Amino acid sequence: MRQKSAEEVRLTQSLNKLLDEMPLLEPSPAITDRVMRSIVEEKLADQPGSQQRRRRKEWVNSCIAAAATILLIQSGIMNKVLHLDAQMTHLAAYIEQLSVFLQF
């Protein structure tokens, strides 16, 4: 157990050494412009008219998602009921044939 922890210490030290030797990447020259633009867009999105549009869009999206969910559930349940009815009909026919065969 002591040997394993010594191996872990060596592994950790070698990984730290590799990390220290890695070159640092410079950020894109346009990073400042992109950050500032996103801040301005965020402030514009916080305006009252924009919030109403966003809420309306979220409400519409929620209604569409709910309708799609209801349709999927309904079509899935109806499909199962129809298949169950067909399977019951096949089972009843099989039982009828089997009973006729057993009578002779």
N, C-alpha and C positions, 0 to 999 in steps of 0.2 A: 504494500500500500504506500509505503514511503517512496519507493522507486517511481510509482506512477505519478505522485505529486511532483517529484523532481522533473519528470518528463514534461508535465504540464507547465511547470515554471519555465523550462527551456523553450518550449513551444511558444508560450506567451511572450517571452523575451525576443525570440526570433521574429514573431509577428509584429511586435512593436518596432523592432529595428527596420523591418521591411516598410512599415507604414511611415516611419520617420524619413526613409530614403526616397519615398515616392515624390515625384514632382507635383507641385501645386498647380492646378489649372486656373487660368485667369478667366474672370467672368466676361461675358459678351459685352462689347462696347455699348450695345443698345439696351443694356439691362436697366439703367437709370430711367431712360425714356419709357420703357415698358412698365416699370413700377409706378412712375408718376402718372402715366395714362390710365392705369388700372385704378389708382386712387381717385382721379378725376371722374372716371366712369362710375365708380362706387358712390361718390357724392351725388352725381346726377341721378343715380338710381334711387337715392334716398328721398328725392323730392316727392311731394304728395301725389301728384298726377301719375308719376311713374309707379308708385306703390299700388295705386288703384289698378293700373294696367297689369301689373305683375300678379296681384291677387286675383283679378279676373281671369288671367291666363292659367293660374294654378287651379282655379275653380273649374274652368272648362276642361283642363287636362284631367282633373279628378273625376268629373262626370263621364268623360270618355272612358277612363279606366274602369269605372264602376259598371258602365254599360257593357263594355267588353267582357268583364268578369261574369256578369249576369248571363250574357249570351253563351259564353263558354260553358258555364255550369248547366244552363238549361239544355243546350244541345248535347252535352255529355250525358245528362240524366235521361233525356228523351231517347238517346241512342241506346243506352243500357236497357231501358224499359222495352224498347222495340226488340232488341236482341233477346231479352229474357222471354218475351212473349213467343218469339219464334222458337227458342230452345224448348220452352214448355210444350209447344205444339209438336215438335219432333219427339220429345220424350213421351207424350201421350200416345202418339202413333206407334212408337216402338213398344210401349207396354201393351197396346191393343193387339199388335201383331204377335207378341210373345204369348199373350193369353190365348189367342186363337190357335197358335202352334201347340200350346200345352193341352188344349182341350182334345186334340186328336190323338 
